[in-house]
Amino acid sequence: MRRLGIVILALLMLSTPMVFAAKSEVNTITKGEIKYSTGHYLAGQAIPTGFDPYGYNYQGHLFSGSYFNVYAGGAGFPAWTGDDEAYLAAYPAAASHWAWPYRYDNVIMKWNDAWLSNVDRDLDGKLDRHYGFISYIGSGAWETNHQSGTYEVDSETYKWNYFCKIVAVPADAVLDGGDWYTSDGVLIGYNIWGEFAVIQEIYNDQGTGDHGLYYNPPAPTGFGYYMP
C-alpha cells in the first residue's frame, strides 16, 4: 500500500500558533494578534488570514500543500516550493527530515473549531482546542485527511489517493484493545492518539488495483453523530 501515515500530528504537535493575548477581549487571526510559536521558522510573525507559505489556512480550518510542508515550519525550515537543488543548498538538514521523501505528495486537511479554533477565547496564549471540554473526548472534534501522489514501478507511473475521517470519540465510548466502541458495543473505529478514532478510510491505487472503501466500521461515519 502506497498511502502515507496520517498527518494529523502536524496540526496537534508541530504547528501550534501562539497568541499574545489582550486581557479584555478574544484574540483573532483577523486582527493580526496571533503569532507563530517559538521554534517555528516564522516565529513571531502574525499568522495571515488566508494561506500561509506552507499551505495552512488557520482562519479557514484548512491545509493544502506538500506533505513535507505540513511539518517543515515546525521543524524550523521555510516552505519547500519545488526547487530541490536550491532548497537543499540553503537548508541541507531538510534532507534528513523523515517527511522530505514525500515532498511531491499532496495533502489536504480540513478540521472543525473543536479540533483547532481560529481564536483564543480563554486567553491562554494559544488557539483553542476542544474549547469548553477538559479533553478532546466528547468534544465533537473532527478532521479529514486526503493524500495523493504518484509512484513508478518498472518505468510505469501510477497514481494513488487516500482519504480518512477522524473524530474525537464520544464521552461514553469504550476503548477495547486498539478499537473504540459505542456504549452499546458498536465499533466506532480504531484508536489513534488515545482520544480519537479513525472512522473511515478510502484508498485508490492504479498499481495495486485497490479501489474504494478500505475501512468502514459499522458505527455512523457522519460527523454529526459525534457532536455533543
N, CA and C of each residue as an Amber inpcrd file, in Angstrom:
protein
   684
   0.8400000  -1.1930000   0.0000000   0.0000000   0.0000000   0.0000000
   0.8760000   1.2440000   0.0000000   0.5930000   2.2070000  -0.8680000
   1.4120000   3.3950000  -1.0330000   1.0350000   4.5110000  -0.0630000
  -0.1490000   4.4350000   0.5400000  -0.6190000   5.5670000   1.3430000
   0.3710000   5.8830000   2.4530000   0.4710000   7.1630000   2.7980000
   1.3890000   7.6130000   3.8200000   0.6980000   7.5940000   5.1730000
   1.4710000   7.8330000   6.2060000   0.8770000   7.9030000   7.5350000
  -0.0330000   9.1040000   7.6740000  -1.0150000   9.0080000   8.5440000
  -1.9310000  10.1190000   8.7980000  -1.1370000  11.3150000   9.3090000
  -1.4130000  12.4740000   8.7650000  -0.5830000  13.6340000   9.0410000
  -1.1730000  14.5680000  10.0840000  -2.1540000  14.1150000  10.7850000
  -2.7940000  14.9240000  11.8020000  -1.8270000  15.4200000  12.8740000
  -0.7650000  14.6960000  13.1390000   0.1700000  15.0930000  14.1770000
   0.7540000  16.4720000  13.9430000   0.8820000  16.8670000  12.7110000
   1.4360000  18.1940000  12.4510000   0.5340000  19.2640000  13.0150000
  -0.7530000  19.0480000  12.9250000  -1.6810000  20.0090000  13.4990000
  -1.6170000  20.0010000  15.0150000  -1.5170000  18.8110000  15.5900000
  -1.5760000  18.7030000  17.0340000  -0.2680000  19.0750000  17.7100000
   0.8620000  18.7850000  17.0420000   2.1200000  18.8770000  17.7400000
   3.0840000  19.9300000  17.2010000   3.0400000  20.2000000  15.8980000
   4.1160000  20.9830000  15.3140000   3.7190000  22.3850000  14.8980000
   2.4650000  22.6420000  14.6810000   2.0680000  23.9220000  14.1040000
   1.1630000  24.6930000  15.0430000   1.4530000  24.6390000  16.3350000
   0.6220000  25.3240000  17.3100000   0.9940000  26.7890000  17.3640000
   0.1610000  27.6710000  16.8250000   0.4650000  29.0890000  16.8950000
   0.2170000  29.6340000  18.3000000   0.9670000  30.6450000  18.6730000
   0.8290000  31.2480000  19.9920000   0.1410000  32.6030000  19.8690000
  -0.4660000  33.0370000  20.9660000  -1.1790000  34.3010000  20.9830000
  -0.6220000  35.1830000  22.0840000  -0.3680000  36.4350000  21.7600000
  -0.0470000  37.4050000  22.7790000  -1.3630000  38.0980000  23.1380000
  -2.0120000  37.6090000  24.1880000  -3.4180000  37.8880000  24.4230000
  -3.6550000  39.2450000  25.0670000  -4.6340000  39.9730000  24.5510000
  -5.1650000  41.1340000  25.2380000  -6.0340000  40.6390000  26.3840000
  -6.0590000  41.3380000  27.4920000  -6.7440000  40.8470000  28.6680000
  -8.2540000  40.9840000  28.5830000  -8.7490000  41.8630000  27.7430000
 -10.1660000  42.1960000  27.7880000 -10.9690000  41.6750000  26.6090000
 -10.3450000  40.9450000  25.6680000 -11.1070000  40.5220000  24.5080000
 -10.5490000  39.2350000  23.9240000 -11.3640000  38.5710000  23.1310000
 -10.9190000  37.3840000  22.4190000  -9.9170000  37.8090000  21.3500000
  -8.8720000  37.0420000  21.2050000  -7.8680000  37.3410000  20.1940000
  -8.1650000  36.5750000  18.9150000  -7.9000000  37.1970000  17.7780000
  -8.2460000  36.6090000  16.4930000  -7.1110000  36.7470000  15.4950000
  -7.1710000  35.9000000  14.4730000  -6.2200000  35.9960000  13.3640000
  -6.4920000  37.2530000  12.5450000  -7.7570000  37.5860000  12.3730000
  -8.1120000  38.7180000  11.5120000  -7.5740000  40.0420000  12.0340000
  -7.3320000  40.1420000  13.3260000  -6.7800000  41.3620000  13.9000000
  -5.2590000  41.3450000  13.9140000  -4.6690000  40.2640000  13.4210000
  -3.2150000  40.1690000  13.3800000  -2.5830000  39.9120000  14.7290000
  -3.3620000  39.4060000  15.6890000  -2.8710000  39.2300000  17.0510000
  -2.2140000  37.8770000  17.2970000  -2.4160000  36.9280000  16.4130000
  -1.9260000  35.5690000  16.6490000  -0.6270000  35.3510000  15.8820000
   0.3740000  34.8810000  16.6070000   1.7160000  34.7340000  16.0470000
   2.0980000  33.2560000  15.9390000   3.0560000  32.9830000  15.0490000
   3.6570000  31.6490000  15.0050000   4.4840000  31.4420000  16.2660000
   4.4920000  30.1910000  16.7390000   5.1150000  29.8830000  18.0220000
   6.6250000  29.8420000  17.9370000   7.2550000  29.9080000  19.0890000
   8.7000000  29.7520000  19.1960000   9.1140000  28.4050000  18.6190000
  10.1560000  28.3920000  17.8210000  10.6250000  27.1710000  17.1820000
  10.1650000  27.0300000  15.7440000   9.0820000  27.7140000  15.4060000
   8.6180000  27.7190000  14.0200000   9.5240000  28.6230000  13.1970000
   9.6880000  28.3120000  11.9190000  10.5160000  29.1320000  11.0480000
  10.0190000  30.5750000  10.9970000   8.7190000  30.7820000  11.1320000
   8.1270000  32.1170000  11.0820000   7.7970000  32.6470000  12.4770000
   8.4620000  32.1570000  13.4880000   8.1820000  32.5340000  14.8770000
   8.1200000  34.0500000  15.0480000   7.0520000  34.4880000  15.7140000
   6.8810000  35.9060000  15.9940000   6.1300000  36.6680000  14.9320000
   5.9730000  36.1020000  13.7490000   5.2120000  36.7620000  12.6960000
   3.7180000  36.4760000  12.8650000   2.9010000  37.4270000  12.4680000
   1.4630000  37.2430000  12.5470000   0.9960000  36.2270000  11.5190000
   0.1160000  35.3300000  11.9280000  -0.4600000  34.3580000  11.0090000
  -1.4380000  35.0790000  10.0800000  -1.3480000  34.8760000   8.7730000
  -2.2460000  35.5800000   7.8450000  -3.6540000  35.0200000   7.8870000
  -4.5940000  35.7930000   7.3940000  -5.9880000  35.3330000   7.3630000
  -6.2200000  34.3000000   6.2770000  -5.3950000  34.2930000   5.2450000
  -5.5070000  33.2940000   4.1860000  -4.4410000  32.2250000   4.3430000
  -4.0010000  31.6670000   3.2170000  -2.9870000  30.6220000   3.2550000
  -1.6140000  31.2030000   3.5730000  -0.8810000  30.4920000   4.4160000
   0.5000000  30.8780000   4.6520000   1.3960000  30.1730000   3.6300000
   2.7110000  30.4140000   3.6340000   3.5680000  29.8270000   2.5980000
   3.5800000  28.3040000   2.5790000   3.2300000  27.6870000   3.6880000
   3.2760000  26.2270000   3.7850000   2.0270000  25.5510000   3.2300000
   0.9150000  26.2810000   3.2670000  -0.3530000  25.7060000   2.8450000
  -1.3900000  25.6830000   3.9380000  -1.0550000  26.1910000   5.1300000
  -2.0190000  26.2670000   6.2190000  -2.8950000  27.5040000   6.0820000
  -4.1760000  27.3300000   6.2740000  -5.1240000  28.4340000   6.3990000
  -5.8270000  28.2390000   7.7390000  -5.2300000  28.7770000   8.7940000
  -5.7870000  28.5850000  10.1320000  -7.1460000  29.2420000  10.2860000
  -7.3390000  30.3700000   9.6170000  -8.6370000  31.0360000   9.6880000
  -9.7250000  30.1680000   9.0680000  -9.4050000  29.4810000   7.9690000
 -10.3840000  28.6780000   7.2550000 -10.4030000  27.2140000   7.6250000
  -9.6090000  26.8210000   8.6570000  -9.5750000  25.4200000   9.0950000
  -9.1790000  24.4840000   7.9520000  -8.0580000  24.7790000   7.3090000
  -7.6960000  24.0520000   6.0910000  -6.1810000  24.0430000   5.8990000
  -5.6740000  22.9120000   5.3920000  -4.3130000  22.8420000   4.8720000
  -4.3790000  22.2510000   3.4820000  -3.5930000  22.7880000   2.5510000
  -3.4850000  22.2310000   1.2050000  -2.0790000  22.4820000   0.7050000
  -1.3170000  21.3970000   0.5200000   0.0310000  21.5760000   0.0470000
   0.8540000  20.3090000   0.1180000   2.1720000  20.4770000   0.0710000
   3.1170000  19.3680000   0.0940000   3.1050000  18.6480000   1.4380000
   3.2460000  17.3350000   1.3980000   3.3380000  16.5500000   2.6360000
   4.4910000  17.0540000   3.5010000   5.6090000  17.3790000   2.8940000
   6.7450000  17.8890000   3.6590000   6.4010000  19.2060000   4.3340000
   5.6610000  20.0680000   3.6560000   5.3440000  21.3790000   4.2170000
   4.3900000  21.3190000   5.3960000   3.7100000  20.1940000   5.5740000
   2.9140000  20.0190000   6.7920000   3.8180000  20.1810000   8.0140000
   5.0330000  19.6810000   7.9140000   5.9490000  19.6190000   9.0410000
   7.0960000  20.6230000   8.9780000   7.3660000  21.1790000   7.8050000
   8.5820000  21.9700000   7.6120000   8.6870000  23.1550000   8.5620000
   7.6410000  23.9420000   8.6790000   7.7020000  25.1330000   9.5190000
   7.9980000  24.8110000  10.9640000   7.2940000  23.8000000  11.5040000
   7.5150000  23.4160000  12.8860000   8.8960000  22.8570000  13.1350000
   9.5360000  22.3430000  12.0810000  10.8920000  21.8190000  12.1900000
  11.9430000  22.9010000  11.9710000  11.4870000  24.1310000  11.7280000
  12.4160000  25.2430000  11.5680000  12.8800000  25.5020000  10.1510000
  12.1690000  24.9380000   9.1720000  12.5220000  25.1400000   7.7740000
  11.5070000  26.0540000   7.0810000  11.9310000  26.7760000   6.0470000
  10.9690000  27.5260000   5.2390000  10.1500000  26.5670000   4.3960000
   9.1180000  27.0760000   3.7720000   8.2840000  26.2450000   2.9060000
   9.0760000  25.8000000   1.6870000   8.9280000  24.5240000   1.3530000
   9.5250000  23.9910000   0.1240000   8.6210000  24.3570000  -1.0380000
   9.2180000  24.8840000  -2.1260000   8.4300000  25.3560000  -3.2620000
   8.6840000  24.5820000  -4.5480000   9.4860000  23.5040000  -4.4710000
   9.6440000  22.6580000  -5.6380000  11.0360000  22.5870000  -6.2250000
  11.9160000  23.5090000  -5.8400000  13.2740000  23.5140000  -6.3700000
  14.1840000  22.8010000  -5.3720000  14.3840000  21.5050000  -5.5470000
  15.1590000  20.7130000  -4.6020000  16.5980000  21.2210000  -4.4680000
  17.2320000  21.4970000  -5.5980000  18.6450000  21.8740000  -5.5710000
  18.8650000  23.1550000  -4.7750000  18.0650000  24.1690000  -5.0550000
  18.2210000  25.4440000  -4.3590000  17.8520000  25.3150000  -2.8850000
  16.8130000  24.5500000  -2.6070000  16.3540000  24.4050000  -1.2230000
  17.4080000  23.7060000  -0.3740000  17.9500000  22.5950000  -0.8660000
  18.9260000  21.8410000  -0.0910000  20.2680000  22.5610000  -0.0110000
  20.5740000  23.3910000  -1.0020000  21.7940000  24.1860000  -0.9210000
  21.7210000  25.1590000   0.2480000  20.5180000  25.7010000   0.4900000
  20.3260000  26.6560000   1.5730000  20.0310000  25.9680000   2.9100000
  19.3460000  24.8020000   2.8520000  18.9190000  24.1110000   4.0790000
  19.1980000  22.6160000   3.9530000  20.4700000  22.2300000   3.9550000
  20.8230000  20.8270000   3.7240000  20.2370000  19.8700000   4.7520000
  19.9730000  20.3330000   5.9750000  19.4300000  19.4590000   7.0120000
  18.0290000  18.9640000   6.6720000  17.3380000  19.6390000   5.7690000
  15.9870000  19.2190000   5.3930000  15.9820000  17.8200000   4.7930000
  17.0650000  17.4500000   4.1360000  17.1370000  16.1280000   3.5060000
  17.0770000  15.0050000   4.5130000  17.3880000  15.3090000   5.7830000
  17.3490000  14.2920000   6.8360000  16.0030000  14.2240000   7.5370000
  15.1110000  15.1520000   7.2470000  13.7850000  15.1090000   7.8680000
  13.0050000  13.9320000   7.2890000  12.2860000  13.2070000   8.1440000
  11.6130000  11.9820000   7.6900000  10.5700000  12.2560000   6.6110000
  10.0000000  13.4730000   6.5520000   8.9590000  13.7560000   5.5650000
   9.5170000  14.2340000   4.2270000  10.8110000  14.5090000   4.1490000
  11.3970000  15.0140000   2.9030000  11.1360000  14.0950000   1.7060000
  11.2420000  12.7770000   1.8320000  10.9970000  11.9130000   0.6710000
   9.5860000  12.0080000   0.1010000   8.6490000  12.5730000   0.8740000
   7.2490000  12.6390000   0.4510000   6.8370000  14.0480000   0.0110000
   7.8220000  14.8820000  -0.3040000   7.5280000  16.2830000  -0.6130000
   6.6790000  16.4470000  -1.8590000   6.7040000  15.4930000  -2.7890000
   5.8940000  15.6140000  -4.0010000   4.4830000  15.0520000  -3.8230000
   4.2050000  14.4820000  -2.6710000   2.8470000  14.0280000  -2.3840000
   2.0400000  15.1860000  -1.8200000   0.7600000  15.2250000  -2.1700000
  -0.1050000  16.3290000  -1.7630000  -1.0030000  15.9280000  -0.5990000
  -1.2990000  16.8980000   0.2440000  -2.1650000  16.6800000   1.4000000
  -3.1980000  17.7940000   1.4770000  -4.4350000  17.4150000   1.7370000
  -5.4860000  18.3690000   2.0780000  -6.0720000  17.9280000   3.4100000
  -6.0490000  18.7950000   4.3860000  -6.6580000  18.5270000   5.6870000
  -7.7160000  19.5830000   5.9710000  -8.8130000  19.1480000   6.5380000
  -9.8580000  20.0590000   6.9950000 -10.2330000  19.6710000   8.4220000
 -10.6230000  20.6470000   9.2210000 -10.9710000  20.3700000  10.6100000
 -12.0130000  21.3650000  11.0970000 -12.6550000  21.0460000  12.2050000
 -13.6580000  21.9570000  12.7550000 -13.0760000  22.7500000  13.9210000
 -13.8880000  23.6370000  14.4770000 -13.4160000  24.5520000  15.5080000
 -13.0070000  23.8240000  16.7770000 -13.6880000  22.7150000  17.0840000
 -13.3300000  21.9640000  18.2800000 -11.9480000  21.3320000  18.1440000
 -11.5800000  20.9990000  16.9120000 -10.2600000  20.4090000  16.6670000
  -9.1650000  21.4460000  16.8830000  -9.2570000  22.5440000  16.1610000
  -8.3420000  23.6730000  16.3230000  -9.0750000  24.9270000  15.8890000
  -9.3350000  25.7970000  16.8560000 -10.0850000  27.0160000  16.5810000
  -9.2040000  28.0440000  15.8810000  -9.8340000  29.1110000  15.3960000
  -9.0640000  30.2270000  14.8430000  -9.0940000  31.4340000  15.7720000
  -9.4910000  31.2130000  17.0220000  -9.4920000  32.2770000  18.0300000
  -8.9800000  31.7260000  19.3650000  -8.6710000  32.6420000  20.2680000
  -8.2680000  32.2970000  21.6290000  -9.2750000  32.9110000  22.5880000
 -10.2550000  32.1270000  23.0190000 -11.3100000  32.6250000  23.8930000
 -10.8760000  32.6740000  25.3480000 -10.0630000  31.7180000  25.7730000
  -9.6890000  31.6590000  27.1830000  -8.3910000  32.3930000  27.4870000
  -7.8280000  33.0500000  26.4830000  -6.6540000  33.9030000  26.6540000
  -5.5060000  33.1730000  27.3300000  -5.2760000  31.9370000  26.8880000
  -4.1730000  31.1560000  27.4540000  -2.9280000  31.2180000  26.5880000
  -2.9840000  32.0260000  25.5350000  -1.8250000  32.1770000  24.6730000
  -1.7750000  31.2200000  23.5100000  -2.8490000  30.4620000  23.2650000
  -2.8770000  29.5000000  22.1710000  -4.2400000  29.5200000  21.4950000
  -4.2900000  29.1160000  20.2450000  -5.5760000  28.8730000  19.6040000
  -6.2930000  27.7590000  20.3680000  -7.5920000  27.9330000  20.5480000
  -8.3540000  26.9900000  21.3690000  -8.4390000  25.6140000  20.7390000
  -8.3820000  24.5930000  21.5880000  -8.6360000  23.2090000  21.2100000
  -9.6950000  22.6800000  22.1800000 -10.6550000  21.9510000  21.6390000
 -11.7700000  21.3900000  22.4270000 -12.2580000  22.3730000  23.4960000
 -12.5540000  23.6100000  23.0580000 -12.9600000  24.6610000  23.9960000
 -14.2100000  24.2370000  24.7600000 -14.1780000  24.3830000  26.0820000
 -15.2920000  24.0060000  26.9330000 -15.2480000  22.5690000  27.4070000
 -14.2500000  21.8000000  26.9630000 -14.0980000  20.4010000  27.3630000
 -12.6980000  20.2030000  27.9270000 -12.5640000  19.2950000  28.8880000
 -11.2650000  19.0950000  29.5200000 -10.3030000  18.3240000  28.6220000
 -10.8240000  17.6140000  27.6440000 -10.0050000  16.9060000  26.6670000
 -10.7750000  16.8560000  25.3540000 -10.1950000  16.2140000  24.3570000
 -10.9060000  16.0660000  23.0900000 -12.0970000  15.1130000  23.2070000
 -12.0330000  14.1690000  24.1170000 -13.1090000  13.1900000  24.2420000
 -14.4360000  13.8890000  24.5290000 -15.4350000  13.5980000  23.7150000
 -16.7580000  14.1830000  23.8780000 -16.9290000  15.5630000  23.2870000
 -15.8760000  16.1140000  22.6820000 -15.9160000  17.4980000  22.2100000
 -16.5580000  17.6610000  20.8400000 -16.6620000  16.5600000  20.0760000
 -17.1740000  16.6560000  18.7110000 -16.1400000  17.0760000  17.6940000
 -14.8650000  17.0940000  18.0770000 -13.7990000  17.4820000  17.1420000
 -13.6700000  16.4630000  16.0120000 -13.3820000  16.9530000  14.8160000
 -13.1560000  16.0590000  13.6860000 -12.1190000  16.6580000  12.7370000
 -11.5340000  15.7650000  11.9500000 -10.5600000  16.1630000  10.9300000
 -10.6420000  15.1870000   9.7780000 -10.4360000  15.6900000   8.5450000
 -10.3120000  14.8170000   7.3820000  -8.9210000  14.9730000   6.8000000
  -8.4660000  13.9130000   6.1560000  -7.1040000  13.8500000   5.6620000
  -7.1440000  13.2160000   4.2710000  -6.7650000  13.9810000   3.2610000
  -6.7880000  13.4970000   1.8820000  -5.3880000  13.6110000   1.3020000
  -4.7930000  12.4850000   0.9300000  -3.4500000  12.4580000   0.3710000
  -3.4980000  11.9280000  -1.0590000  -2.5590000  12.3720000  -1.8730000
  -2.4890000  11.8630000  -3.2450000  -1.0830000  12.0280000  -3.7800000
  -0.7590000  11.1980000  -4.7670000   0.5590000  11.2880000  -5.3710000
   0.7360000  10.2780000  -6.4810000   1.9580000  10.1080000  -6.9050000
   2.2990000   9.1390000  -7.9480000   3.5430000   8.3710000  -7.5210000
   3.7530000   7.2190000  -8.1430000   4.9830000   6.4650000  -7.9360000
   5.2740000   5.6570000  -9.1910000   6.5140000   5.1990000  -9.3160000
   6.9210000   4.4710000 -10.5080000   7.3380000   3.0430000 -10.1660000
   6.9420000   2.1100000 -10.9940000   7.3800000   0.7240000 -10.9190000
   7.7150000   0.2790000 -12.3400000   8.9540000  -0.1360000 -12.5550000
   9.3890000  -0.5890000 -13.8810000   9.0520000   0.4300000 -14.9670000
   9.3660000   1.6830000 -14.6750000   9.1820000   2.8110000 -15.6140000
   7.7170000   3.1550000 -15.8740000   6.8040000   2.5220000 -15.1590000
   5.3850000   2.8660000 -15.2620000   5.0070000   3.7750000 -14.0910000
   4.2340000   4.8200000 -14.3780000   3.7980000   5.7530000 -13.3490000
   2.3680000   5.4310000 -12.9320000   2.1590000   5.3470000 -11.6390000
   0.8460000   5.0250000 -11.0980000   0.3920000   6.1320000 -10.1450000
  -0.9010000   6.3910000 -10.1570000  -1.4880000   7.3750000  -9.2560000
  -2.1400000   6.6660000  -8.0670000  -2.1350000   7.3400000  -6.9180000
  -2.8120000   6.8130000  -5.7340000  -3.4360000   7.9700000  -4.9650000
  -4.4570000   7.6780000  -4.1990000  -5.0190000   8.6660000  -3.2810000
  -5.6290000   7.9590000  -2.0830000  -5.6220000   8.6510000  -0.9760000
  -6.0780000   8.0990000   0.2990000  -6.8760000   9.1670000   1.0320000
  -7.9960000   8.7720000   1.6310000  -8.8490000   9.6990000   2.3750000
  -9.2810000   9.0310000   3.6690000  -9.2760000   9.7860000   4.7610000
  -9.7990000   9.2260000   6.0100000 -10.5210000  10.2910000   6.8170000
 -11.4190000   9.8160000   7.6770000 -12.1270000  10.6520000   8.6310000
 -11.6850000  10.2710000  10.0410000 -11.4560000  11.2760000  10.8680000
 -11.0400000  11.0610000  12.2460000 -11.9420000  11.8830000  13.1530000
 -12.4070000  11.2910000  14.2550000 -13.2590000  12.0080000  15.1930000
 -12.7470000  11.8360000  16.6130000 -13.0250000  12.8340000  17.4480000
 -12.8700000  12.6540000  18.8910000 -14.0070000  11.7430000  19.3510000
 -13.6730000  10.7180000  20.1090000 -14.6930000   9.7380000  20.4820000
 -15.6770000  10.3270000  21.4780000 -16.9220000   9.8270000  21.5200000
 -17.9130000  10.3040000  22.4920000 -17.4720000  10.0550000  23.9220000
 -18.0730000  10.7960000  24.8420000 -17.7010000  10.6940000  26.2520000
 -17.9620000   9.3090000  26.8210000 -18.9530000   8.6000000  26.2750000
 -19.2750000   7.2720000  26.7890000 -18.6830000   6.1430000  25.9570000
 -17.7640000   6.4700000  25.0520000 -17.1410000   5.4400000  24.2290000
 -16.2380000   4.5520000  25.0900000 -16.0660000   3.3170000  24.6330000
 -15.2710000   2.3300000  25.3670000 -14.0980000   1.8880000  24.4990000
 -12.8830000   1.9610000  25.0440000 -11.6920000   1.5060000  24.3370000
 -11.4050000   0.0620000  24.7260000 -11.3560000  -0.7950000  23.7220000
 -11.0810000  -2.2100000  23.9410000  -9.9650000  -2.6260000  22.9980000
  -8.7930000  -2.8880000  23.5650000  -7.6380000  -3.1610000  22.7200000
  -7.2800000  -1.9350000  21.9090000  -7.2770000  -2.0740000  20.6070000
  -6.9470000  -0.9380000  19.7470000  -8.1440000  -0.3000000  19.0860000
  -9.3530000  -0.6090000  19.5710000 -10.5690000  -0.1070000  18.9310000
 -11.4780000   0.6090000  19.9130000 -12.2040000   1.6010000  19.3940000
 -13.2240000   2.3110000  20.1600000 -14.6030000   1.7820000  19.7900000
 -15.4550000   1.6300000  20.8270000 -16.8220000   1.1510000  20.6490000
 -17.8030000   2.1260000  21.3020000 -19.0250000   2.1720000  20.7680000
 -20.0860000   2.9240000  21.4240000 -20.4250000   2.2430000  22.7450000
 -21.1990000   2.9280000  23.5750000 -21.5670000   2.3700000  24.8790000
 -22.3710000   1.0810000  24.7650000 -23.0110000   0.8660000  23.6110000
 -23.7660000  -0.3730000  23.4140000 -23.0240000  -1.3700000  22.5290000
 -21.7130000  -1.1830000  22.3750000 -20.8820000  -2.2030000  21.7680000
 -20.6840000  -2.1540000  20.2780000 -21.0450000  -1.0720000  19.6140000
 -20.8620000  -0.9560000  18.1640000 -19.4830000  -0.3520000  17.8760000
 -18.7390000  -0.9710000  16.9570000 -17.4040000  -0.4970000  16.6260000
 -17.4600000   0.8800000  15.9780000 -16.7490000   1.8470000  16.5650000
 -16.6420000   3.1900000  16.0070000 -15.4860000   3.2650000  15.0140000
 -14.3300000   2.7700000  15.4220000 -13.1450000   2.8180000  14.5880000
 -11.9190000   2.4990000  15.4110000 -10.7550000   2.4740000  14.7560000
  -9.5590000   2.1230000  15.5180000  -8.9690000   3.3390000  16.2050000
  -8.3390000   3.0710000  17.3300000  -7.8060000   4.1140000  18.1980000
  -6.6060000   4.8140000  17.5710000  -6.5630000   6.1330000  17.7460000
  -5.3970000   6.8970000  17.3430000  -5.1910000   8.0090000  18.3620000
  -4.0050000   8.0410000  18.9610000  -3.6170000   9.0660000  19.9300000
  -4.5090000   9.1290000  21.1650000  -5.1810000   8.0550000  21.4860000
  -5.8370000   7.9250000  22.7700000  -7.1910000   8.5810000  22.9250000
  -7.5010000   9.5980000  22.1180000  -8.7690000  10.3150000  22.2510000
  -9.5660000  10.3290000  20.9530000  -9.0140000   9.7160000  19.9060000
  -9.6210000   9.7870000  18.5720000  -9.8150000   8.3910000  17.9860000
 -10.7190000   8.3430000  17.0100000 -10.9170000   7.1160000  16.2420000
 -10.9050000   7.4410000  14.7600000 -10.2310000   6.6050000  13.9870000
 -10.3460000   6.6640000  12.5320000 -11.6180000   5.9040000  12.1740000
 -12.5830000   6.6110000  11.5910000 -13.8900000   6.0030000  11.3760000
 -14.1450000   5.5980000   9.9290000 -13.2720000   6.0130000   9.0330000
 -13.4420000   5.5950000   7.6360000 -12.1510000   5.8520000   6.8620000
 -11.8100000   4.9290000   5.9540000 -10.6810000   5.1000000   5.0560000
 -11.0950000   4.6880000   3.6480000 -10.6500000   5.4690000   2.6760000
 -10.8710000   5.1700000   1.2620000  -9.5110000   5.1930000   0.5840000
  -9.2350000   4.1770000  -0.2210000  -7.9190000   4.0750000  -0.8460000
  -8.0580000   3.6270000  -2.2880000  -7.4130000   4.3660000  -3.1840000
  -7.3870000   4.0290000  -4.6090000  -5.9440000   4.0230000  -5.0870000
  -5.5820000   2.9970000  -5.8470000  -4.2030000   2.8570000  -6.2970000
  -4.1920000   2.1290000  -7.6360000  -3.7240000   2.8210000  -8.6750000
  -3.6740000   2.2130000 -10.0120000  -2.7350000   1.0140000 -10.0610000
  -1.6840000   1.0430000  -9.2540000  -0.7000000  -0.0160000  -9.3070000
  -1.1150000  -1.2920000  -8.6120000  -1.8760000  -1.1680000  -7.5300000
  -2.2760000  -2.3410000  -6.7550000  -3.6810000  -2.8170000  -7.0810000
  -4.4670000  -1.9440000  -7.7340000  -5.8460000  -2.2850000  -8.0260000
  -6.7940000  -1.9790000  -6.8970000  -6.3030000  -1.4300000  -5.7910000
  -7.1970000  -1.0390000  -4.6930000  -8.1280000   0.0660000  -5.1630000
  -9.3850000  -0.0180000  -4.7040000 -10.3660000   0.9740000  -5.1390000
 -11.5140000   1.0350000  -4.1400000 -11.7960000   2.2600000  -3.6510000
 -12.9770000   2.4740000  -2.8190000 -12.7210000   2.2840000  -1.3370000
 -13.7660000   1.8600000  -0.6240000 -13.6950000   1.7350000   0.8280000
 -12.6240000   0.7430000   1.2400000 -11.7630000   1.1970000   2.1500000
 -10.7080000   0.3440000   2.6720000 -11.0080000  -0.0570000   4.1190000
 -11.6570000   0.8650000   4.8530000 -12.0330000   0.6080000   6.2450000
 -13.3280000   1.3350000   6.5180000 -14.3450000   0.6150000   6.9750000
 -15.6680000   1.2180000   7.1530000 -16.4270000   0.4760000   8.2570000
 -16.1250000   0.7720000   9.5300000 -16.7810000   0.0780000  10.6320000
 -18.2810000   0.3990000  10.6910000 -19.0370000  -0.3560000  11.4910000
 -20.4960000  -0.2420000  11.4530000 -21.0940000   1.0210000  12.0730000
 -20.4020000   1.6810000  12.9790000 -20.9530000   2.9080000  13.5670000
 -21.0730000   3.9800000  12.4870000 -21.9540000   4.9730000  12.6720000
 -22.1290000   6.0250000  11.6620000 -20.8220000   6.7510000  11.3480000
 -20.6560000   7.1420000  10.0980000 -19.4600000   7.8680000   9.6800000
 -19.7340000   9.3580000   9.4600000 -20.9540000   9.8100000   9.7330000
 -21.2700000  11.2350000   9.6500000 -20.7900000  11.9560000  10.8960000
 -20.1740000  13.1160000  10.7260000 -19.6240000  13.8380000  11.8730000
 -20.6990000  14.2630000  12.8680000 -21.9060000  14.5160000  12.3740000
 -22.9770000  14.9300000  13.2670000 -23.2710000  13.9530000  14.3790000
 -23.0560000  12.6850000  14.1100000 -23.3150000  11.6440000  15.1090000
 -22.4370000  11.8290000  16.3430000 -21.2780000  12.4340000  16.1770000
 -20.3080000  12.5440000  17.2820000 -20.3160000  13.9110000  17.9550000
 -21.2410000  14.7690000  17.5420000 -21.3400000  16.0750000  18.1690000
 -21.9990000  15.9730000  19.5330000 -21.5180000  16.7340000  20.5140000
 -22.1190000  16.6900000  21.8650000 -23.5200000  17.2930000  21.8790000
